[in-house]
Amino acid sequence: ANSSDHALRDCDAGYVCHLGATSPTPTNYVFNNKLQVFLGGEKCPLGHACPSGTQAAIPCSLGTYADEKGLHECKDCVDGQLCNEFGMQQALSCPP
C-alpha cells in the first residue's frame, strides 16, 4: 500500500468520499479535469448517515433523522416524534 499523503483512502465515519480522497476527513469536493471525475469528499449531509469508508451518503431510514452534518448514524425518533419519511433532517412533533 502506498503510504504517501496523496494516496486515496477510506473516509472516517461521518464523512463521505467520492471515488477517493487524500484525507480521511475530506472537505474538498472538486472536479478533476484530468480524470474527468469528482474527487474528495465532504461532511455527511443533513438527513443522511455516513459509516466509515462509505462512498455515498445513506438517507436516514424510517423512524430516524439527522439534524446535523457529519453523523455516522442517524438519530432515533423518540416517543412524541414522527419520522415518517426517508432522509429526514429533523423529527416532527406528533399531532396532538
N, CA, C and O atoms as a Tinker XYZ file with bonds, in Angstrom:
   384  protein
     1  N      0.846000   -1.190000    0.000000    73     2
     2  CA     0.000000    0.000000    0.000000    64     1     3
     3  C      0.882000    1.242000    0.000000    63     2     4     5
     4  O      1.935000    1.280000    0.637000    81     3
     5  N      0.435000    2.232000   -0.715000    73     3     6
     6  CA     1.166000    3.490000   -0.796000    64     5     7
     7  C      0.815000    4.325000    0.424000    63     6     8     9
     8  O     -0.359000    4.596000    0.673000    81     7
     9  N      1.807000    4.729000    1.178000    73     7    10
    10  CA     1.526000    5.466000    2.415000    64     9    11
    11  C      1.768000    6.960000    2.267000    63    10    12    13
    12  O      1.829000    7.679000    3.265000    81    11
    13  N      1.908000    7.436000    1.026000    73    11    14
    14  CA     2.142000    8.871000    0.832000    64    13    15
    15  C      0.894000    9.666000    1.185000    63    14    16    17
    16  O     -0.198000    9.109000    1.299000    81    15
    17  N      1.064000   10.963000    1.357000    73    15    18
    18  CA    -0.065000   11.816000    1.702000    64    17    19
    19  C     -1.062000   11.936000    0.554000    63    18    20    21
    20  O     -2.177000   12.417000    0.750000    81    19
    21  N     -0.671000   11.504000   -0.636000    73    19    22
    22  CA    -1.563000   11.639000   -1.790000    64    21    23
    23  C     -2.288000   10.345000   -2.115000    63    22    24    25
    24  O     -3.012000   10.271000   -3.108000    81    23
    25  N     -2.101000    9.325000   -1.288000    73    23    26
    26  CA    -2.793000    8.062000   -1.525000    64    25    27
    27  C     -4.282000    8.227000   -1.249000    63    26    28    29
    28  O     -4.680000    8.928000   -0.318000    81    27
    29  N     -5.087000    7.582000   -2.057000    73    27    30
    30  CA    -6.524000    7.605000   -1.808000    64    29    31
    31  C     -6.814000    6.697000   -0.624000    63    30    32    33
    32  O     -6.202000    5.638000   -0.480000    81    31
    33  N     -7.730000    7.106000    0.207000    73    31    34
    34  CA    -8.035000    6.332000    1.410000    64    33    35
    35  C     -9.508000    6.402000    1.727000    63    34    36    37
    36  O    -10.235000    7.248000    1.207000    81    35
    37  N     -9.940000    5.498000    2.590000    73    35    38
    38  CA   -11.328000    5.494000    3.029000    64    37    39
    39  C    -11.577000    6.655000    3.971000    63    38    40    41
    40  O    -10.679000    7.125000    4.669000    81    39
    41  N    -12.813000    7.099000    3.970000    73    39    42
    42  CA   -13.206000    8.179000    4.867000    64    41    43
    43  C    -13.474000    7.650000    6.265000    63    42    44    45
    44  O    -13.848000    6.491000    6.448000    81    43
    45  N    -13.279000    8.512000    7.239000    73    43    46
    46  CA   -13.696000    8.221000    8.599000    64    45    47
    47  C    -15.221000    8.272000    8.668000    63    46    48    49
    48  O    -15.872000    8.830000    7.785000    81    47
    49  N    -15.770000    7.696000    9.703000    73    47    50
    50  CA   -17.206000    7.787000    9.934000    64    49    51
    51  C    -17.614000    9.260000   10.019000    63    50    52    53
    52  O    -16.907000   10.077000   10.610000    81    51
    53  N    -18.761000    9.585000    9.422000    73    51    54
    54  CA   -19.245000   10.965000    9.425000    64    53    55
    55  C    -18.841000   11.747000    8.197000    63    54    56    57
    56  O    -19.236000   12.902000    8.036000    81    55
    57  N    -18.051000   11.126000    7.320000    73    55    58
    58  CA   -17.635000   11.758000    6.072000    64    57    59
    59  C    -17.950000   10.827000    4.918000    63    58    60    61
    60  O    -18.019000    9.609000    5.086000    81    59
    61  N    -18.139000   11.412000    3.746000    73    59    62
    62  CA   -18.359000   10.615000    2.545000    64    61    63
    63  C    -17.259000   10.951000    1.552000    63    62    64    65
    64  O    -16.967000   12.121000    1.304000    81    63
    65  N    -16.651000    9.914000    0.985000    73    63    66
    66  CA   -15.585000   10.089000   -0.004000    64    65    67
    67  C    -16.121000    9.746000   -1.384000    63    66    68    69
    68  O    -16.673000    8.666000   -1.590000    81    67
    69  N    -15.961000   10.657000   -2.319000    73    67    70
    70  CA   -16.411000   10.430000   -3.685000    64    69    71
    71  C    -15.248000    9.896000   -4.507000    63    70    72    73
    72  O    -14.341000   10.644000   -4.874000    81    71
    73  N    -15.278000    8.610000   -4.793000    73    71    74
    74  CA   -14.250000    7.931000   -5.585000    64    73    75
    75  C    -12.885000    7.921000   -4.932000    63    74    76    77
    76  O    -11.945000    7.345000   -5.480000    81    75
    77  N    -12.759000    8.530000   -3.803000    73    75    78
    78  CA   -11.476000    8.535000   -3.117000    64    77    79
    79  C    -11.080000    9.926000   -2.702000    63    78    80    81
    80  O    -11.404000   10.909000   -3.368000    81    79
    81  N    -10.387000    9.998000   -1.611000    73    79    82
    82  CA    -9.927000   11.273000   -1.095000    64    81    83
    83  C     -8.553000   11.054000   -0.492000    63    82    84    85
    84  O     -8.188000    9.930000   -0.146000    81    83
    85  N     -7.795000   12.129000   -0.368000    73    83    86
    86  CA    -6.450000   12.010000    0.187000    64    85    87
    87  C     -6.453000   12.178000    1.696000    63    86    88    89
    88  O     -5.417000   12.021000    2.341000    81    87
    89  N     -7.603000   12.496000    2.261000    73    87    90
    90  CA    -7.740000   12.670000    3.703000    64    89    91
    91  C     -8.902000   11.822000    4.195000    63    90    92    93
    92  O     -9.888000   11.674000    3.473000    81    91
    93  N     -8.825000   11.262000    5.395000    73    91    94
    94  CA    -9.963000   10.511000    5.936000    64    93    95
    95  C    -11.098000   11.423000    6.392000    63    94    96    97
    96  O    -12.199000   10.956000    6.686000    81    95
    97  N    -10.824000   12.732000    6.450000    73    95    98
    98  CA   -11.858000   13.709000    6.820000    64    97    99
    99  C    -11.871000   14.826000    5.772000    63    98   100   101
   100  O    -11.569000   15.976000    6.089000    81    99
   101  N    -12.220000   14.489000    4.525000    73    99   102
   102  CA   -12.116000   15.468000    3.439000    64   101   103
   103  C    -13.180000   16.557000    3.513000    63   102   104   105
   104  O    -14.309000   16.322000    3.945000    81   103
   105  N    -12.799000   17.726000    3.091000    73   103   106
   106  CA   -13.757000   18.835000    2.982000    64   105   107
   107  C    -13.632000   19.483000    1.611000    63   106   108   109
   108  O    -14.130000   20.586000    1.389000    81   107
   109  N    -12.962000   18.787000    0.691000    73   107   110
   110  CA   -12.779000   19.325000   -0.649000    64   109   111
   111  C    -13.408000   18.390000   -1.662000    63   110   112   113
   112  O    -12.943000   17.265000   -1.845000    81   111
   113  N    -14.441000   18.838000   -2.309000    73   111   114
   114  CA   -15.148000   18.053000   -3.311000    64   113   115
   115  C    -14.919000   18.781000   -4.622000    63   114   116   117
   116  O    -15.559000   19.799000   -4.885000    81   115
   117  N    -14.011000   18.272000   -5.451000    73   115   118
   118  CA   -13.597000   19.002000   -6.646000    64   117   119
   119  C    -13.650000   18.106000   -7.877000    63   118   120   121
   120  O    -13.557000   16.883000   -7.779000    81   119
   121  N    -13.800000   18.733000   -9.030000    73   119   122
   122  CA   -13.790000   18.008000  -10.293000    64   121   123
   123  C    -12.368000   17.951000  -10.819000    63   122   124   125
   124  O    -11.720000   18.985000  -10.984000    81   123
   125  N    -11.882000   16.746000  -11.081000    73   123   126
   126  CA   -10.540000   16.553000  -11.607000    64   125   127
   127  C    -10.644000   16.472000  -13.130000    63   126   128   129
   128  O    -11.144000   15.489000  -13.677000    81   127
   129  N    -10.165000   17.517000  -13.806000    73   127   130
   130  CA   -10.275000   17.572000  -15.263000    64   129   131
   131  C     -9.499000   16.460000  -15.943000    63   130   132   133
   132  O     -9.942000   15.910000  -16.952000    81   131
   133  N     -8.346000   16.131000  -15.394000    73   131   134
   134  CA    -7.500000   15.097000  -16.000000    64   133   135
   135  C     -8.205000   13.740000  -15.980000    63   134   136   137
   136  O     -8.194000   13.010000  -16.971000    81   135
   137  N     -8.821000   13.411000  -14.833000    73   135   138
   138  CA    -9.501000   12.123000  -14.697000    64   137   139
   139  C    -10.974000   12.177000  -15.092000    63   138   140   141
   140  O    -11.611000   11.140000  -15.278000    81   139
   141  N    -11.515000   13.400000  -15.221000    73   139   142
   142  CA   -12.928000   13.609000  -15.561000    64   141   143
   143  C    -13.876000   12.985000  -14.526000    63   142   144   145
   144  O    -14.898000   12.392000  -14.872000    81   143
   145  N    -13.511000   13.133000  -13.270000    73   143   146
   146  CA   -14.352000   12.631000  -12.181000    64   145   147
   147  C    -14.287000   13.599000  -11.002000    63   146   148   149
   148  O    -13.366000   14.409000  -10.896000    81   147
   149  N    -15.279000   13.498000  -10.122000    73   147   150
   150  CA   -15.245000   14.245000   -8.875000    64   149   151
   151  C    -14.422000   13.460000   -7.864000    63   150   152   153
   152  O    -14.609000   12.253000   -7.709000    81   151
   153  N    -13.522000   14.135000   -7.184000    73   151   154
   154  CA   -12.708000   13.525000   -6.147000    64   153   155
   155  C    -12.864000   14.311000   -4.859000    63   154   156   157
   156  O    -13.342000   15.445000   -4.858000    81   155
   157  N    -12.456000   13.695000   -3.774000    73   155   158
   158  CA   -12.534000   14.369000   -2.484000    64   157   159
   159  C    -13.738000   13.885000   -1.716000    63   158   160   161
   160  O    -14.171000   12.743000   -1.866000    81   159
   161  N    -14.270000   14.755000   -0.901000    73   159   162
   162  CA   -15.411000   14.368000   -0.096000    64   161   163
   163  C    -15.901000   15.530000    0.741000    63   162   164   165
   164  O    -15.505000   16.679000    0.548000    81   163
   165  N    -16.763000   15.201000    1.663000    73   163   166
   166  CA   -17.401000   16.239000    2.473000    64   165   167
   167  C    -17.944000   15.612000    3.744000    63   166   168   169
   168  O    -18.034000   14.392000    3.874000    81   167
   169  N    -18.306000   16.489000    4.682000    73   167   170
   170  CA   -19.004000   16.008000    5.877000    64   169   171
   171  C    -20.335000   15.422000    5.435000    63   170   172   173
   172  O    -20.951000   15.901000    4.484000    81   171
   173  N    -20.764000   14.401000    6.121000    73   171   174
   174  CA   -22.030000   13.770000    5.789000    64   173   175
   175  C    -23.149000   14.816000    5.816000    63   174   176   177
   176  O    -23.257000   15.570000    6.784000    81   175
   177  N    -23.985000   14.874000    4.768000    73   175   178
   178  CA   -25.030000   15.903000    4.712000    64   177   179
   179  C    -26.193000   15.631000    5.667000    63   178   180   181
   180  O    -26.353000   14.520000    6.174000    81   179
   181  N    -26.989000   16.653000    5.897000    73   179   182
   182  CA   -28.187000   16.531000    6.719000    64   181   183
   183  C    -29.088000   15.444000    6.152000    63   182   184   185
   184  O    -29.155000   15.253000    4.938000    81   183
   185  N    -29.781000   14.733000    7.037000    73   183   186
   186  CA   -30.722000   13.709000    6.603000    64   185   187
   187  C    -30.063000   12.409000    6.170000    63   186   188   189
   188  O    -30.729000   11.525000    5.630000    81   187
   189  N    -28.764000   12.285000    6.402000    73   187   190
   190  CA   -28.027000   11.108000    5.960000    64   189   191
   191  C    -27.066000   10.607000    7.035000    63   190   192   193
   192  O    -26.710000   11.335000    7.962000    81   191
   193  N    -26.658000    9.359000    6.892000    73   191   194
   194  CA   -25.635000    8.763000    7.736000    64   193   195
   195  C    -24.472000    8.331000    6.857000    63   194   196   197
   196  O    -24.664000    7.940000    5.706000    81   195
   197  N    -23.266000    8.406000    7.407000    73   195   198
   198  CA   -22.072000    8.025000    6.662000    64   197   199
   199  C    -21.187000    7.147000    7.538000    63   198   200   201
   200  O    -20.336000    7.651000    8.271000    81   199
   201  N    -21.389000    5.824000    7.461000    73   199   202
   202  CA   -20.498000    4.941000    8.200000    64   201   203
   203  C    -19.086000    5.001000    7.629000    63   202   204   205
   204  O    -18.889000    5.485000    6.515000    81   203
   205  N    -18.134000    4.530000    8.357000    73   203   206
   206  CA   -16.740000    4.566000    7.932000    64   205   207
   207  C    -16.563000    3.909000    6.569000    63   206   208   209
   208  O    -17.084000    2.821000    6.324000    81   207
   209  N    -15.819000    4.583000    5.675000    73   207   210
   210  CA   -15.497000    4.026000    4.376000    64   209   211
   211  C    -16.566000    4.159000    3.318000    63   210   212   213
   212  O    -16.404000    3.635000    2.216000    81   211
   213  N    -17.668000    4.853000    3.622000    73   211   214
   214  CA   -18.754000    4.944000    2.653000    64   213   215
   215  C    -18.378000    5.841000    1.479000    63   214   216   217
   216  O    -17.648000    6.819000    1.643000    81   215
   217  N    -18.883000    5.501000    0.293000    73   215   218
   218  CA   -18.671000    6.323000   -0.898000    64   217   219
   219  C    -19.935000    7.067000   -1.287000    63   218   220   221
   220  O    -19.940000    7.838000   -2.247000    81   219
   221  N    -21.010000    6.834000   -0.539000    73   219   222
   222  CA   -22.263000    7.538000   -0.789000    64   221   223
   223  C    -22.992000    7.700000    0.533000    63   222   224   225
   224  O    -23.091000    6.761000    1.324000    81   223
   225  N    -23.502000    8.907000    0.763000    73   223   226
   226  CA   -24.281000    9.150000    1.972000    64   225   227
   227  C    -25.556000    8.309000    1.914000    63   226   228   229
   228  O    -26.176000    8.179000    0.859000    81   227
   229  N    -25.934000    7.746000    3.043000    73   227   230
   230  CA   -27.104000    6.871000    3.112000    64   229   231
   231  C    -28.258000    7.639000    3.751000    63   230   232   233
   232  O    -28.144000    8.082000    4.894000    81   231
   233  N    -29.383000    7.806000    3.019000    73   231   234
   234  CA   -30.519000    8.522000    3.607000    64   233   235
   235  C    -30.988000    7.834000    4.886000    63   234   236   237
   236  O    -30.999000    6.606000    4.974000    81   235
   237  N    -31.371000    8.630000    5.865000    73   235   238
   238  CA   -31.896000    8.065000    7.105000    64   237   239
   239  C    -33.129000    7.219000    6.798000    63   238   240   241
   240  O    -33.943000    7.573000    5.946000    81   239
   241  N    -33.252000    6.101000    7.499000    73   239   242
   242  CA   -34.393000    5.219000    7.292000    64   241   243
   243  C    -35.610000    5.740000    8.060000    63   242   244   245
   244  O    -35.517000    6.688000    8.840000    81   243
   245  N    -36.741000    5.098000    7.820000    73   243   246
   246  CA   -37.952000    5.475000    8.540000    64   245   247
   247  C    -37.705000    5.331000   10.040000    63   246   248   249
   248  O    -37.088000    4.364000   10.484000    81   247
   249  N    -38.186000    6.288000   10.806000    73   247   250
   250  CA   -38.015000    6.249000   12.256000    64   249   251
   251  C    -36.731000    6.892000   12.741000    63   250   252   253
   252  O    -36.436000    6.875000   13.936000    81   251
   253  N    -35.955000    7.467000   11.807000    73   251   254
   254  CA   -34.701000    8.123000   12.184000    64   253   255
   255  C    -34.566000    9.457000   11.457000    63   254   256   257
   256  O    -35.305000    9.737000   10.513000    81   255
   257  N    -33.611000   10.279000   11.907000    73   255   258
   258  CA   -33.352000   11.576000   11.294000    64   257   259
   259  C    -31.912000   11.985000   11.566000    63   258   260   261
   260  O    -31.251000   11.424000   12.440000    81   259
   261  N    -31.428000   12.973000   10.806000    73   259   262
   262  CA   -30.088000   13.524000   11.029000    64   261   263
   263  C    -30.173000   15.042000   10.922000    63   262   264   265
   264  O    -30.279000   15.594000    9.827000    81   263
   265  N    -30.125000   15.707000   12.076000    73   263   266
   266  CA   -30.297000   17.156000   12.136000    64   265   267
   267  C    -28.973000   17.905000   12.177000    63   266   268   269
   268  O    -28.951000   19.112000   12.421000    81   267
   269  N    -27.876000   17.207000   11.943000    73   267   270
   270  CA   -26.573000   17.862000   11.879000    64   269   271
   271  C    -25.707000   17.120000   10.876000    63   270   272   273
   272  O    -25.925000   15.943000   10.590000    81   271
   273  N    -24.728000   17.828000   10.352000    73   271   274
   274  CA   -23.810000   17.213000    9.397000    64   273   275
   275  C    -22.786000   16.370000   10.131000    63   274   276   277
   276  O    -22.502000   16.597000   11.307000    81   275
   277  N    -22.228000   15.383000    9.418000    73   275   278
   278  CA   -21.127000   14.611000    9.968000    64   277   279
   279  C    -21.517000   13.456000   10.872000    63   278   280   281
   280  O    -20.707000   13.008000   11.684000    81   279
   281  N    -22.753000   12.962000   10.746000    73   279   282
   282  CA   -23.169000   11.837000   11.590000    64   281   283
   283  C    -22.792000   10.511000   10.939000    63   282   284   285
   284  O    -22.889000   10.360000    9.721000    81   283
   285  N    -22.361000    9.552000   11.758000    73   283   286
   286  CA   -22.062000    8.229000   11.212000    64   285   287
   287  C    -23.293000    7.333000   11.252000    63   286   288   289
   288  O    -23.341000    6.304000   10.577000    81   287
   289  N    -24.290000    7.724000   12.045000    73   287   290
   290  CA   -25.568000    7.026000   12.027000    64   289   291
   291  C    -26.670000    8.015000   12.384000    63   290   292   293
   292  O    -26.449000    8.990000   13.103000    81   291
   293  N    -27.858000    7.738000   11.865000    73   291   294
   294  CA   -28.987000    8.639000   12.116000    64   293   295
   295  C    -29.488000    8.476000   13.550000    63   294   296   297
   296  O    -29.293000    7.438000   14.183000    81   295
   297  N    -30.131000    9.519000   14.038000    73   295   298
   298  CA   -30.682000    9.504000   15.391000    64   297   299
   299  C    -32.079000    8.876000   15.361000    63   298   300   301
   300  O    -32.823000    9.047000   14.396000    81   299
   301  N    -32.424000    8.155000   16.416000    73   299   302
   302  CA   -33.747000    7.545000   16.511000    64   301   303
   303  C    -34.783000    8.569000   16.943000    63   302   304   305
   304  O    -34.525000    9.411000   17.803000    81   303
   305  N    -35.963000    8.483000   16.332000    73   303   306
   306  CA   -37.091000    9.265000   16.836000    64   305   307
   307  C    -37.490000    8.676000   18.185000    63   306   308   309
   308  O    -37.352000    7.475000   18.414000    81   307
   309  N    -37.980000    9.523000   19.062000    73   307   310
   310  CA   -38.429000    9.070000   20.379000    64   309   311
   311  C    -39.934000    9.278000   20.491000    63   310   312   313
   312  O    -40.554000    9.864000   19.604000    81   311
   313  N    -40.508000    8.804000   21.562000    73   311   314
   314  CA   -41.944000    8.970000   21.768000    64   313   315
   315  C    -42.325000   10.433000   21.619000    63   314   316   317
   316  O    -41.655000   11.320000   22.147000    81   315
   317  N    -43.403000   10.672000   20.897000    73   315   318
   318  CA   -43.862000   12.043000   20.674000    64   317   319
   319  C    -43.308000   12.657000   19.407000    63   318   320   321
   320  O    -43.698000   13.762000   19.028000    81   319
   321  N    -42.396000   11.947000   18.741000    73   319   322
   322  CA   -41.843000   12.440000   17.479000    64   321   323
   323  C    -42.300000   11.560000   16.330000    63   322   324   325
   324  O    -42.595000   10.377000   16.501000    81   323
   325  N    -42.348000   12.173000   15.150000    73   323   326
   326  CA   -42.762000   11.468000   13.950000    64   325   327
   327  C    -41.648000   11.557000   12.917000    63   326   328   329
   328  O    -41.225000   12.652000   12.547000    81   327
   329  N    -41.175000   10.408000   12.454000    73   327   330
   330  CA   -40.162000   10.338000   11.399000    64   329   331
   331  C    -40.681000    9.375000   10.347000    63   330   332   333
   332  O    -40.301000    8.204000   10.315000    81   331
   333  N    -41.557000    9.882000    9.483000    73   331   334
   334  CA   -42.294000    9.017000    8.566000    64   333   335
   335  C    -41.811000    9.100000    7.122000    63   334   336   337
   336  O    -42.511000    8.658000    6.211000    81   335
   337  N    -40.626000    9.659000    6.903000    73   335   338
   338  CA   -40.070000    9.741000    5.556000    64   337   339
   339  C    -38.602000    9.343000    5.604000    63   338   340   341
   340  O    -37.980000    9.364000    6.666000    81   339
   341  N    -38.054000    8.985000    4.461000    73   339   342
   342  CA   -36.628000    8.704000    4.358000    64   341   343
   343  C    -35.860000   10.016000    4.267000    63   342   344   345
   344  O    -36.354000   10.988000    3.696000    81   343
   345  N    -34.671000   10.047000    4.820000    73   343   346
   346  CA   -33.804000   11.213000    4.684000    64   345   347
   347  C    -34.261000   12.442000    5.444000    63   346   348   349
   348  O    -33.988000   13.567000    5.025000    81   347
   349  N    -34.949000   12.244000    6.551000    73   347   350
   350  CA   -35.444000   13.403000    7.307000    64   349   351
   351  C    -34.314000   14.139000    8.014000    63   350   352   353
   352  O    -33.408000   13.527000    8.580000    81   351
   353  N    -34.389000   15.480000    7.967000    73   351   354
   354  CA   -33.377000   16.330000    8.590000    64   353   355
   355  C    -33.769000   16.721000   10.006000    63   354   356   357
   356  O    -32.929000   17.191000   10.773000    81   355
   357  N    -35.007000   16.536000   10.354000    73   355   358
   358  CA   -35.439000   16.785000   11.733000    64   357   359
   359  C    -36.682000   15.968000   12.023000    63   358   360   361
   360  O    -37.472000   15.665000   11.129000    81   359
   361  N    -36.840000   15.619000   13.290000    73   359   362
   362  CA   -38.020000   14.876000   13.715000    64   361   363
   363  C    -39.183000   15.848000   13.825000    63   362   364   365
   364  O    -39.014000   16.989000   14.255000    81   363
   365  N    -40.355000   15.390000   13.436000    73   363   366
   366  CA   -41.559000   16.205000   13.567000    64   365   367
   367  C    -42.238000   15.872000   14.888000    63   366   368   369
   368  O    -42.099000   14.766000   15.409000    81   367
   369  N    -42.967000   16.835000   15.418000    73   367   370
   370  CA   -43.759000   16.565000   16.617000    64   369   371
   371  C    -45.038000   15.876000   16.209000    63   370   372   373
   372  O    -45.670000   16.247000   15.220000    81   371
   373  N    -45.414000   14.874000   16.971000    73   371   374
   374  CA   -46.682000   14.186000   16.677000    64   373   375
   375  C    -47.831000   15.167000   16.849000    63   374   376   377
   376  O    -47.812000   16.009000   17.747000    81   375
   377  N    -48.834000   15.051000   15.980000    73   375   378
   378  CA   -50.005000   15.934000   16.166000    64   377   379
   379  C    -50.715000   15.586000   17.469000    63   378   380   381
   380  O    -50.706000   14.433000   17.900000    81   379
   381  N    -51.327000   16.583000   18.089000    73   379   382
   382  CA   -52.000000   16.341000   19.388000    64   381   383
   383  C    -53.219000   15.437000   19.220000    63   382   384
   384  O    -53.899000   15.131000   20.199000    81   383
